[in-house]
Amino acid sequence: MTDPDIIYNFFQKIRTRFPYLEKDSTGEKRIYLNSGAGSLMVDSCYRAIESAGFSLNPMPGSVAPGEILTAEFHHQVRQLVAEFIGAAAPEEISFHLSTTNALFNLAFSLRKILQKGKNCLVTDLDHFANITPWETVATEQGAEIRRVKLNDDCSLNIADLLDKVDKNTVLVAITAASNALGTILPLRELIQQIKQKSSALVAVDAVHLAPHGIIDVQDMGCDFLSFSGYKVFGPMLGILFSRKEAQSLVTPYRVETNKVVAPFCWEQGMLPNITLAGLKGALEYLLEIGREFSEKKAGWQSNRNCFRKAMEIIKIYEENLSLYFLEKLNQLKSDKIRLFGITETARVNSRVPTFAFEIKGVRASDIKKLFWKNTRILIADGNHYSAVIVRHLKKEALNRVSFAHYDNREAIDCFFQTLENILHKT
Ligand SMILES: Cc1ncc(COP(=O)(O)O)c(C=O)c1O
């Protein structure tokens, strides 16, 4: 068990790796508390992008050195992603424009099983990226869409989910962590229960879990999983894991001349080399964190172990940030502010440091402006594309403040100072 002070101090030093943490691109000071919308890019991502621009060939191949290098490079990035999420092989990893795009591609590829007489579950806790693609394809193909409800406290109604799964369920689309509320779902247990009741495939949206905790697709037991590069300190792209055993069921979009085997069958057109280089740079940064905290013994420093270690340490650090945040909120003792999602400090390990809140009687868009005008703190307002949660609460919009491992207690203090001022004046 690593000493919490060592972890805290380590993450204070790491802040220098994020050039835009304390200033924006104009050089003006600001506090970025909107990592849920997109994390900041780490320096190794920028550097990798620059050097790839000088070295890679547009086209991979097997004759000229530039072609060979590019083919090897694509393989290395897939391998690194596979190690990040615990996939069995690099062929299970494909690259897409975004997670939304990956999930549309996936839903389309499963159109043959989304047929009349079958059903597909989506949840009210999910981002629309993991709802609309399924609704679109299932509706067109004649399959029934079943929507899993929320409980009053905005947790997912697990009994409703299991009730809706039956022998005709062909797909369950579910989030690993809510980008609106920060709630983490116990997917390992849930997927086991789903698979006991049906032979449904499970597609996981891991966008909001990826920067905050360990992803292990073997342990989780999902068939598909997607996440985004720009939420893990890298560039904009979507990554799809598709389990080898599920390959025979998919028919992705492809032009006639495209290869029929995974991962190539998933990818339309040439891969974005520069973007992949940035992703590699960002993942290598996580490996550095893992190496720092892993035992220096033979076998312990494998990439998979180091990724696990990095995400374990990040989770410990962020749980302490969440505790600090919740304690500060309790100290406020204001009945004007309401936090949604998990509020108990004892359950902090079931959430990531993403907090949705409202200040009663003030519009979310005005709160966002006040934070920016008063102290140049950037937070979010709106439905965060998890619009069903916002509708469930009968609101038009919610504010959201979201942290990552490069944030610290001082950033939370600044947030609360501004919040107190706003509460006094409204
Ligand atoms: C939970 C979740 N899923 C999916 C997405 C969509 O990701 P992308 O922008 O890569 O399509 C987001 C983006 O914010 C998200 O937070």
PDBQT file of the ligand as one rigid body, heavy atoms in Angstrom, charges set to zero:
ROOT
HETATM    1  C1  LIG A 501     -19.783   8.730 -21.394  1.00  0.00    +0.000 C 
HETATM    2  C2  LIG A 501     -19.541   9.227 -22.768  1.00  0.00    +0.000 A 
HETATM    3  N1  LIG A 501     -19.811   8.430 -23.808  1.00  0.00    +0.000 NA
HETATM    4  C3  LIG A 501     -19.598   8.793 -25.078  1.00  0.00    +0.000 A 
HETATM    5  C4  LIG A 501     -19.108  10.043 -25.363  1.00  0.00    +0.000 A 
HETATM    6  C5  LIG A 501     -18.903  10.423 -26.794  1.00  0.00    +0.000 C 
HETATM    7  O1  LIG A 501     -17.544  10.395 -27.093  1.00  0.00    +0.000 OA
HETATM    8  P1  LIG A 501     -17.037  11.005 -28.486  1.00  0.00    +0.000 P 
HETATM    9  O2  LIG A 501     -17.041  12.488 -28.327  1.00  0.00    +0.000 OA
HETATM   10  O3  LIG A 501     -15.649  10.434 -28.661  1.00  0.00    +0.000 OA
HETATM   11  O4  LIG A 501     -17.977  10.548 -29.521  1.00  0.00    +0.000 OA
HETATM   12  C6  LIG A 501     -18.815  10.930 -24.323  1.00  0.00    +0.000 A 
HETATM   13  C7  LIG A 501     -18.318  12.286 -24.612  1.00  0.00    +0.000 C 
HETATM   14  O5  LIG A 501     -18.368  13.175 -23.814  1.00  0.00    +0.000 OA
HETATM   15  C8  LIG A 501     -19.027  10.513 -22.996  1.00  0.00    +0.000 A 
HETATM   16  O6  LIG A 501     -18.764  11.299 -21.951  1.00  0.00    +0.000 OA
ENDROOT
TORSDOF 0
